[in-house]
Amino acid sequence: QVQLVESGGGLVQAGGSLRLSCAASGRTFSNYAMGWFRQAPGKEREFVARISWSGGTTYYADSVKGRFTISRDIAKNTVYLQMNSLKPEDTAVYSCAADKGGSTWYGDPRRYAYWGQGTQVTVSS
């Protein structure tokens, strides 16, 4: 069992930066690849980024590539999402999740077994 708690969201102007954190509890945290997703009002949940259990492999949605960086600190049981050059269209609730694996692509939310409650990110123009 893995429990996830996100933090670091807030209100920022366009062009600004935020760093989200996802703190995990549970001794098996290091066994999971981890992902970040976001959901804006009236829209479906959207894949943002994923990092392998070792931290050696990362994937990003095209919309955030070059602006966002996912990382993890296994010793601290924490996954991060550094968000730079933020745009108003990045406004959403951001959630982290633990990837249980499967045959679908890594951006499919159905792969993810455990979810945090989410943290709001609002980017003003």
Phi and psi restraints in degrees (value plus and minus 20) as a CYANA .aco file:
   2 VAL   PHI    -146.4  -106.4
   2 VAL   PSI     111.1   151.1
   3 GLN   PHI    -131.8   -91.8
   3 GLN   PSI     116.0   156.0
   4 LEU   PHI    -143.9  -103.9
   4 LEU   PSI     116.3   156.3
   5 VAL   PHI    -153.4  -113.4
   5 VAL   PSI      98.4   138.4
   6 GLU   PHI    -110.8   -70.8
   6 GLU   PSI     134.2   174.2
   7 SER   PHI    -175.0  -135.0
   7 SER   PSI     148.5   188.5
   8 GLY   PHI      84.1   124.1
   8 GLY   PSI     -23.8    16.2
   9 GLY   PHI     -91.9   -51.9
   9 GLY   PSI     152.2   192.2
  10 GLY   PHI     145.0   185.0
  10 GLY   PSI    -186.7  -146.7
  11 LEU   PHI    -124.0   -84.0
  11 LEU   PSI     109.7   149.7
  12 VAL   PHI    -162.5  -122.5
  12 VAL   PSI     131.6   171.6
  13 GLN   PHI     -99.0   -59.0
  13 GLN   PSI     134.9   174.9
  14 ALA   PHI     -74.6   -34.6
  14 ALA   PSI     116.4   156.4
  15 GLY   PHI      73.1   113.1
  15 GLY   PSI     -31.5     8.5
  16 GLY   PHI    -103.3   -63.3
  16 GLY   PSI    -194.2  -154.2
  17 SER   PHI    -153.2  -113.2
  17 SER   PSI     132.4   172.4
  18 LEU   PHI    -163.9  -123.9
  18 LEU   PSI     132.6   172.6
  19 ARG   PHI    -142.8  -102.8
  19 ARG   PSI      99.1   139.1
  20 LEU   PHI    -111.7   -71.7
  20 LEU   PSI     125.4   165.4
  21 SER   PHI    -141.8  -101.8
  21 SER   PSI     129.5   169.5
  22 CYS   PHI    -152.9  -112.9
  22 CYS   PSI      85.0   125.0
  23 ALA   PHI    -112.3   -72.3
  23 ALA   PSI     110.5   150.5
  24 ALA   PHI    -133.0   -93.0
  24 ALA   PSI     124.5   164.5
  25 SER   PHI    -138.8   -98.8
  25 SER   PSI     132.5   172.5
  26 GLY   PHI      97.3   137.3
  26 GLY   PSI     115.2   155.2
  27 ARG   PHI     -92.9   -52.9
  27 ARG   PSI     -33.2     6.8
  28 THR   PHI    -117.9   -77.9
  28 THR   PSI      -7.9    32.1
  29 PHE   PHI     -73.5   -33.5
  29 PHE   PSI     -63.4   -23.4
  30 SER   PHI     -87.9   -47.9
  30 SER   PSI     -31.7     8.3
  31 ASN   PHI    -101.0   -61.0
  31 ASN   PSI     -32.9     7.1
  32 TYR   PHI    -124.7   -84.7
  32 TYR   PSI     118.6   158.6
  33 ALA   PHI     -90.2   -50.2
  33 ALA   PSI     132.7   172.7
  34 MET   PHI    -147.2  -107.2
  34 MET   PSI     126.6   166.6
  35 GLY   PHI    -150.5  -110.5
  35 GLY   PSI     138.0   178.0
  36 TRP   PHI    -135.5   -95.5
  36 TRP   PSI     116.6   156.6
  37 PHE   PHI    -148.6  -108.6
  37 PHE   PSI     144.1   184.1
  38 ARG   PHI    -162.1  -122.1
  38 ARG   PSI     134.5   174.5
  39 GLN   PHI    -162.1  -122.1
  39 GLN   PSI      99.9   139.9
  40 ALA   PHI    -113.2   -73.2
  40 ALA   PSI     137.5   177.5
  41 PRO   PHI     -76.6   -36.6
  41 PRO   PSI     110.2   150.2
  42 GLY   PHI      57.5    97.5
  42 GLY   PSI     -15.2    24.8
  43 LYS   PHI    -140.8  -100.8
  43 LYS   PSI     141.5   181.5
  44 GLU   PHI     -95.8   -55.8
  44 GLU   PSI     138.3   178.3
  45 ARG   PHI     -81.5   -41.5
  45 ARG   PSI     117.7   157.7
  46 GLU   PHI    -144.9  -104.9
  46 GLU   PSI     114.7   154.7
  47 PHE   PHI     -87.5   -47.5
  47 PHE   PSI     118.9   158.9
  48 VAL   PHI    -135.1   -95.1
  48 VAL   PSI     -74.6   -34.6
  49 ALA   PHI    -181.2  -141.2
  49 ALA   PSI     137.6   177.6
  50 ARG   PHI    -162.8  -122.8
  50 ARG   PSI     126.2   166.2
  51 ILE   PHI    -152.1  -112.1
  51 ILE   PSI     119.6   159.6
  52 SER   PHI     -89.1   -49.1
  52 SER   PSI     148.7   188.7
  53 TRP   PHI     -81.5   -41.5
  53 TRP   PSI     -51.3   -11.3
  54 SER   PHI    -106.7   -66.7
  54 SER   PSI     -35.0     5.0
  55 GLY   PHI      66.7   106.7
  55 GLY   PSI     -19.6    20.4
  56 GLY   PHI    -103.3   -63.3
  56 GLY   PSI     -36.9     3.1
  57 THR   PHI    -148.6  -108.6
  57 THR   PSI     111.5   151.5
  58 THR   PHI    -151.0  -111.0
  58 THR   PSI     131.7   171.7
  59 TYR   PHI    -153.5  -113.5
  59 TYR   PSI     128.9   168.9
  60 TYR   PHI    -157.2  -117.2
  60 TYR   PSI     128.9   168.9
  61 ALA   PHI     -87.4   -47.4
  61 ALA   PSI     128.3   168.3
  62 ASP   PHI     -78.5   -38.5
  62 ASP   PSI     -53.0   -13.0
  63 SER   PHI     -88.0   -48.0
  63 SER   PSI     -37.7     2.3
  64 VAL   PHI    -139.2   -99.2
  64 VAL   PSI     -25.6    14.4
  65 LYS   PHI     -78.9   -38.9
  65 LYS   PSI     112.8   152.8
  66 GLY   PHI      67.5   107.5
  66 GLY   PSI     -32.9     7.1
  67 ARG   PHI    -133.7   -93.7
  67 ARG   PSI     -55.1   -15.1
  68 PHE   PHI    -127.9   -87.9
  68 PHE   PSI     128.6   168.6
  69 THR   PHI    -154.8  -114.8
  69 THR   PSI     105.9   145.9
  70 ILE   PHI    -119.2   -79.2
  70 ILE   PSI     121.4   161.4
  71 SER   PHI    -170.6  -130.6
  71 SER   PSI     148.8   188.8
  72 ARG   PHI    -165.4  -125.4
  72 ARG   PSI     129.2   169.2
  73 ASP   PHI    -141.2  -101.2
  73 ASP   PSI      80.9   120.9
  74 ILE   PHI     -83.9   -43.9
  74 ILE   PSI     -57.3   -17.3
  75 ALA   PHI     -82.1   -42.1
  75 ALA   PSI     -51.6   -11.6
  76 LYS   PHI    -118.1   -78.1
  76 LYS   PSI     -18.6    21.4
  77 ASN   PHI      33.5    73.5
  77 ASN   PSI      23.5    63.5
  78 THR   PHI    -155.8  -115.8
  78 THR   PSI     120.3   160.3
  79 VAL   PHI    -134.7   -94.7
  79 VAL   PSI     122.8   162.8
  80 TYR   PHI    -141.3  -101.3
  80 TYR   PSI     135.1   175.1
  81 LEU   PHI    -153.7  -113.7
  81 LEU   PSI      84.9   124.9
  82 GLN   PHI    -106.1   -66.1
  82 GLN   PSI     101.8   141.8
  83 MET   PHI    -137.8   -97.8
  83 MET   PSI      95.6   135.6
  84 ASN   PHI    -135.4   -95.4
  84 ASN   PSI     143.8   183.8
  85 SER   PHI      29.2    69.2
  85 SER   PSI      29.2    69.2
  86 LEU   PHI     -85.5   -45.5
  86 LEU   PSI     126.4   166.4
  87 LYS   PHI    -141.4  -101.4
  87 LYS   PSI     136.7   176.7
  88 PRO   PHI     -75.3   -35.3
  88 PRO   PSI     -52.5   -12.5
  89 GLU   PHI     -92.0   -52.0
  89 GLU   PSI     -26.1    13.9
  90 ASP   PHI    -103.4   -63.4
  90 ASP   PSI     -25.5    14.5
  91 THR   PHI     -81.9   -41.9
  91 THR   PSI     104.1   144.1
  92 ALA   PHI    -198.4  -158.4
  92 ALA   PSI     151.9   191.9
  93 VAL   PHI    -109.2   -69.2
  93 VAL   PSI     105.1   145.1
  94 TYR   PHI    -123.4   -83.4
  94 TYR   PSI     111.5   151.5
  95 SER   PHI    -148.8  -108.8
  95 SER   PSI     124.1   164.1
  96 CYS   PHI    -121.6   -81.6
  96 CYS   PSI     139.0   179.0
  97 ALA   PHI    -174.3  -134.3
  97 ALA   PSI     132.9   172.9
  98 ALA   PHI    -119.6   -79.6
  98 ALA   PSI     107.5   147.5
  99 ASP   PHI    -104.0   -64.0
  99 ASP   PSI      95.8   135.8
 100 LYS   PHI    -107.7   -67.7
 100 LYS   PSI     -24.0    16.0
 101 GLY   PHI      70.5   110.5
 101 GLY   PSI     157.9   197.9
 102 GLY   PHI     125.4   165.4
 102 GLY   PSI    -197.9  -157.9
 103 SER   PHI    -109.4   -69.4
 103 SER   PSI     -31.6     8.4
 104 THR   PHI    -100.9   -60.9
 104 THR   PSI     147.5   187.5
 105 TRP   PHI     -90.3   -50.3
 105 TRP   PSI     139.6   179.6
 106 TYR   PHI     -84.0   -44.0
 106 TYR   PSI     -36.2     3.8
 107 GLY   PHI    -112.2   -72.2
 107 GLY   PSI     -18.4    21.6
 108 ASP   PHI    -100.8   -60.8
 108 ASP   PSI      98.6   138.6
 109 PRO   PHI     -77.6   -37.6
 109 PRO   PSI     -44.5    -4.5
 110 ARG   PHI     -85.7   -45.7
 110 ARG   PSI     -36.4     3.6
 111 ARG   PHI     -93.8   -53.8
 111 ARG   PSI     -37.7     2.3
 112 TYR   PHI    -119.3   -79.3
 112 TYR   PSI     106.1   146.1
 113 ALA   PHI    -110.3   -70.3
 113 ALA   PSI     -53.4   -13.4
 114 TYR   PHI    -146.1  -106.1
 114 TYR   PSI     117.9   157.9
 115 TRP   PHI    -150.0  -110.0
 115 TRP   PSI     125.5   165.5
 116 GLY   PHI    -102.2   -62.2
 116 GLY   PSI     159.5   199.5
 117 GLN   PHI    -104.3   -64.3
 117 GLN   PSI     -35.4     4.6
 118 GLY   PHI      76.6   116.6
 118 GLY   PSI     135.7   175.7
 119 THR   PHI    -156.7  -116.7
 119 THR   PSI     117.0   157.0
 120 GLN   PHI    -101.2   -61.2
 120 GLN   PSI     111.5   151.5
 121 VAL   PHI    -139.3   -99.3
 121 VAL   PSI     104.3   144.3
 122 THR   PHI    -144.7  -104.7
 122 THR   PSI     103.9   143.9
 123 VAL   PHI    -133.3   -93.3
 123 VAL   PSI      98.6   138.6
 124 SER   PHI    -112.8   -72.8
 124 SER   PSI     128.9   168.9
